[in-house]
Amino acid sequence: MTRKAIEFGFLLPTRGLLLENPQAPNVGELWDLAAAVEELGFQHLWIGDSVIAKPRMECLTTLGALAAKTRRVKLGTSVLLPALRNPVLLAQATANLDVLSGGRIILGMGVARRTTLIDREFRACGVPVEQKAGRMNEVIKILRMLWREEKVAYSGKYYSFEEIGVLPKPIQKPGIPILMASNNVDSGLRRVAALGDAWMTNAITSEVFKICRDKLIAFSAAIGRDGEAIEPTFYASFNLNANGEAAREDGWRYMENYYYQPRDMIATQQVTIFGTPDECAKVLQEYIDLGVKRVIVRFAAKDQFAQLKLCMRELMPRFAG
């Protein structure tokens, strides 16, 4: 039986650009990277979302520009924080993006891990941080109703509105795919089971990934869903080099500068796959053997173009099906 090819996506460094030059970021580099991603055969292009916690280019407006700059790749958020936004405005903005892109939008969504910076970000945006999970749940329900229905009214704990309709509607029917992000937290995995079209994770090891997936399948079965059909998308930071030690040194230097944290702390929160193509493929294969179908590659390296080419030449062909 032919093995299905693994899909690869690339996370654009919209934060890295601001770290290099916060006053005048080189946005031309983003467009060049997007063009390279299409040319090299990646299936997806992703961008992160943050206002002040980890400042980066704004998520939705940047997706609009990418919709005009690309033709084939799907365009996704990894991850969008929907609780920071009004759901009616978000429904229209995301549907509009789907129209502009010709039906290529994917929405990875999450609640964000509690930190001092995240708490400050939610307060600055007028959202009580303790409400972020509940608000996200309602936002997702509202998005799907407004994408699908001609007119709808809603009354919930956090949001309510009279009968309204939003135009345009997404090209994708019944709506834009929503990938729910969660790791080994039962409440988050239950949310994936209840609301996710797919699952997004950066489970820190393949063993943790298996624990999470087993829980997700069980939580899904308890509410009448097929958890096996909720496909996993795996997010990880890579640094590839023919010299494995050089890859690890460069990758960790990048991560420490990016997060302003020591590597032992970063290693408890981020999946770091640094080494030779053989070493990186071996780690990635562990996740694929457990059911991963889509990989989001974030490069922990200053030279993003060199890493893209190495990945396309030395890593992706090993999982081509």
Summary of the structure (lengths in Angstrom):
residues: 321
radius of gyration: 19.2
end to end distance: 10.3
largest distance: 61.2
contacts: 1056
relative contact order: 0.13
helix: 48%
strand: 18%
